[in-house]
Amino acid sequence: MYIAISGNIGSGKTTLTQLLARHYGWEPRYEAVDENPYLEDYYRDIHRWSFNLEVYFLKERFRDLIDISRSERTVIQDRTIYEGVYVFMQNNKEMGHLNDRDYETYMELFEQMTTLVRMPDLLIYLRASVPHLVGNIQRRGRDYEQQMQLDYLENLNRRYDDFIYHKYKGRVMTIDKDALDFQNNKKDLATIIDRIDRTLFGLFADLEQPSATAAPSRR
């Protein structure tokens, strides 16, 4: 089985991945953030380094998907290849950081890759407001993230909702992160685990299928 955690920067994906992997005995897969050689350059000059950064992430996520397809264990992954494309890459394109040639090359590569891999059995979407994201980003203290603009996070949030509720075709469970502190509150974590148990193993599926009518109002 293949489970994935989706959400904006600072939404708590890595923390939830760690907690669920420990609880269920699943194999965790983490996004190669600190190892990405383009990340600090990207935040200093987004226009110059967008293509390099996104190709690196695409390569790493595809490698993870190949490994996941070969694993005999249930795997839980921190961020998917799909949001890397439909959220982050699309955002960079919309903001003018990629020219048409680079964008078309990237999308052709992505489309070829996704013919060889499968979608998650369940995608858990951590939906969080920009103030909540900013608080988490400030607390974890990565120097290169402190330069992020609020409109950048807001654009990503808007694209995440569009991706989840209009583009993604798989099974989704949306969790309102603002209302929960699953890292420090055991009851909040238990609430999420209970929903996952009902969704994956229960008689009645607790699922939120993406559709044009399912999108919540903006906050």
C-alpha positions as CSV (number, residue, x, y, z in Angstrom):
1,M,0.0,0.0,0.0
2,Y,1.2,3.5,-0.8
3,I,0.1,6.5,1.4
4,A,1.2,10.1,0.7
5,I,1.1,13.3,2.7
6,S,0.4,16.5,0.8
7,G,0.5,20.2,1.9
8,N,2.1,23.6,1.6
9,I,5.5,24.5,3.1
10,G,5.2,24.5,6.9
11,S,2.0,22.5,7.0
12,G,3.5,19.6,9.0
13,K,3.9,16.9,6.4
14,T,7.3,15.6,7.6
15,T,6.1,15.5,11.2
16,L,2.9,13.6,10.3
17,T,4.8,11.2,8.1
18,Q,7.1,10.4,11.0
19,L,4.3,9.9,13.5
20,L,2.2,7.7,11.2
21,A,5.2,5.7,10.1
22,R,6.0,5.0,13.8
23,H,2.4,4.2,14.7
24,Y,1.6,1.8,11.8
25,G,5.1,0.5,11.2
26,W,5.1,1.9,7.7
27,E,8.2,2.7,5.7
28,P,8.7,6.6,5.5
29,R,9.9,8.4,2.4
30,Y,11.0,12.0,2.9
31,E,11.4,14.8,0.4
32,A,15.0,15.6,-0.4
33,V,14.9,19.2,0.8
34,D,18.2,19.7,2.7
35,E,20.0,17.7,0.1
36,N,18.8,19.8,-2.8
37,P,21.8,21.7,-4.1
38,Y,19.6,24.4,-5.7
39,L,17.4,25.3,-2.8
40,E,19.3,28.2,-1.3
41,D,20.1,29.6,-4.7
42,Y,16.4,29.4,-5.6
43,Y,15.3,31.5,-2.7
44,R,18.0,34.1,-3.5
45,D,17.1,34.3,-7.2
46,I,13.9,32.4,-8.0
47,H,13.8,33.4,-11.7
48,R,17.3,32.1,-12.4
49,W,17.1,28.8,-10.5
50,S,13.4,27.7,-10.9
51,F,14.0,25.2,-13.7
52,N,17.1,23.6,-12.0
53,L,15.3,23.3,-8.7
54,E,12.1,21.7,-10.2
55,V,14.0,19.2,-12.4
56,Y,16.0,18.1,-9.3
57,F,12.9,17.5,-7.3
58,L,11.2,15.7,-10.2
59,K,14.2,13.4,-10.5
60,E,14.2,12.6,-6.8
61,R,10.4,12.0,-6.6
62,F,10.5,9.7,-9.6
63,R,13.3,7.7,-8.1
64,D,11.3,7.4,-4.9
65,L,8.3,6.2,-6.8
66,I,10.3,3.5,-8.5
67,D,11.6,2.4,-5.1
68,I,8.0,2.5,-3.7
69,S,6.8,0.3,-6.5
70,R,9.4,-2.3,-5.6
71,S,8.8,-2.3,-1.9
72,E,6.9,-5.1,-0.2
73,R,6.0,-2.8,2.8
74,T,3.4,-0.1,3.1
75,V,5.1,3.2,2.3
76,I,4.2,6.7,3.5
77,Q,5.6,9.5,1.5
78,D,6.2,13.2,2.4
79,R,4.9,15.1,-0.7
80,T,4.1,13.6,-4.1
81,I,5.4,14.0,-7.6
82,Y,2.0,15.4,-8.6
83,E,1.9,18.4,-6.4
84,G,5.5,19.1,-7.3
85,V,4.2,19.6,-10.8
86,Y,0.7,21.0,-10.4
87,V,1.4,23.3,-7.5
88,F,5.1,24.3,-7.4
89,M,6.0,24.1,-11.1
90,Q,2.7,25.7,-12.2
91,N,3.2,28.5,-9.6
92,N,6.7,29.2,-11.0
93,K,5.3,29.3,-14.5
94,E,2.5,31.6,-13.5
95,M,4.9,34.0,-11.8
96,G,7.1,34.2,-15.0
97,H,10.0,32.3,-13.6
98,L,10.0,29.7,-16.4
99,N,9.9,30.3,-20.2
100,D,7.7,28.2,-22.4
101,R,10.6,26.0,-23.7
102,D,11.7,24.9,-20.2
103,Y,8.1,24.4,-19.1
104,E,7.2,22.2,-22.1
105,T,10.4,20.1,-21.7
106,Y,9.6,19.6,-18.0
107,M,6.0,18.6,-18.6
108,E,6.9,16.1,-21.3
109,L,9.4,14.5,-18.9
110,F,6.8,14.4,-16.1
111,E,4.2,12.8,-18.4
112,Q,6.6,10.1,-19.5
113,M,7.5,9.3,-15.9
114,T,4.0,9.0,-14.7
115,T,3.2,6.3,-17.3
116,L,5.5,4.0,-15.3
117,V,4.3,4.6,-11.7
118,R,1.0,4.4,-9.8
119,M,-0.9,6.9,-7.7
120,P,-1.1,6.7,-3.9
121,D,-3.9,4.5,-2.4
122,L,-4.6,7.5,-0.2
123,L,-3.5,11.1,-0.3
124,I,-3.7,13.0,3.1
125,Y,-4.0,16.7,2.4
126,L,-2.9,19.0,5.3
127,R,-4.8,22.2,4.6
128,A,-3.5,25.3,6.5
129,S,-3.9,29.0,6.5
130,V,-1.0,31.3,5.6
131,P,-0.6,32.6,9.2
132,H,-0.4,29.0,10.4
133,L,2.3,28.2,7.8
134,V,4.3,31.3,8.6
135,G,4.3,30.4,12.3
136,N,5.6,26.9,11.6
137,I,8.2,28.2,9.2
138,Q,9.5,30.7,11.7
139,R,9.7,28.1,14.4
140,R,11.8,25.6,12.5
141,G,14.2,28.4,11.5
142,R,15.6,27.4,8.1
143,D,17.5,30.5,7.0
144,Y,16.5,30.3,3.3
145,E,12.8,30.0,4.2
146,Q,12.8,33.2,6.2
147,Q,13.0,35.2,2.9
148,M,9.6,33.8,1.6
149,Q,7.0,36.4,0.7
150,L,3.4,36.0,2.0
151,D,2.0,36.2,-1.5
152,Y,4.2,33.2,-2.5
153,L,2.6,31.1,0.2
154,E,-0.8,32.4,-0.6
155,N,-0.3,31.5,-4.3
156,L,0.8,28.0,-3.3
157,N,-2.3,27.6,-1.0
158,R,-4.6,28.6,-3.9
159,R,-2.9,26.1,-6.2
160,Y,-3.0,23.4,-3.6
161,D,-6.8,23.7,-3.3
162,D,-7.1,23.7,-7.1
163,F,-4.9,20.6,-7.4
164,I,-6.7,18.7,-4.7
165,Y,-10.3,19.6,-5.5
166,H,-10.1,19.9,-9.3
167,K,-7.1,18.1,-10.8
168,Y,-6.2,15.1,-8.6
169,K,-8.0,12.0,-9.5
170,G,-7.2,9.7,-6.6
171,R,-8.6,9.3,-3.0
172,V,-8.1,12.2,-0.7
173,M,-8.5,12.8,3.0
174,T,-8.4,16.5,3.9
175,I,-7.3,17.5,7.4
176,D,-7.7,21.1,8.6
177,K,-4.3,21.7,10.2
178,D,-5.1,25.0,11.8
179,A,-7.4,23.2,14.3
180,L,-4.9,20.4,15.2
181,D,-1.6,20.0,16.9
182,F,-0.8,16.4,16.3
183,Q,2.8,16.8,17.2
184,N,2.1,17.8,20.8
185,N,-1.5,16.6,21.4
186,K,-2.0,12.9,21.5
187,K,-5.8,13.3,21.1
188,D,-5.3,15.2,17.8
189,L,-3.1,12.5,16.5
190,A,-5.6,9.8,17.6
191,T,-8.3,11.7,15.7
192,I,-6.3,11.5,12.5
193,I,-5.4,7.8,13.0
194,D,-9.0,7.0,13.6
195,R,-10.0,8.6,10.3
196,I,-7.2,6.7,8.5
197,D,-8.3,3.4,10.1
198,R,-11.9,4.0,9.0
199,T,-10.8,4.9,5.5
200,L,-8.3,2.1,4.8
201,F,-9.6,-0.7,7.0
202,G,-13.2,0.1,8.0
203,L,-16.5,-0.8,6.6
204,F,-17.4,2.7,5.6
205,A,-15.0,4.9,3.7
206,D,-14.3,8.3,5.2
207,L,-13.2,9.8,1.9
208,E,-13.4,13.2,0.3
209,Q,-13.4,12.8,-3.5
210,P,-12.0,15.7,-5.4
211,S,-14.7,17.4,-7.5
212,A,-15.6,20.8,-8.8
213,T,-18.3,21.1,-6.1
214,A,-16.1,19.8,-3.2
215,A,-13.8,22.8,-2.9
216,P,-14.2,24.7,0.4
217,S,-14.5,28.4,0.5
218,R,-11.3,30.4,0.7
219,R,-10.1,31.7,4.1
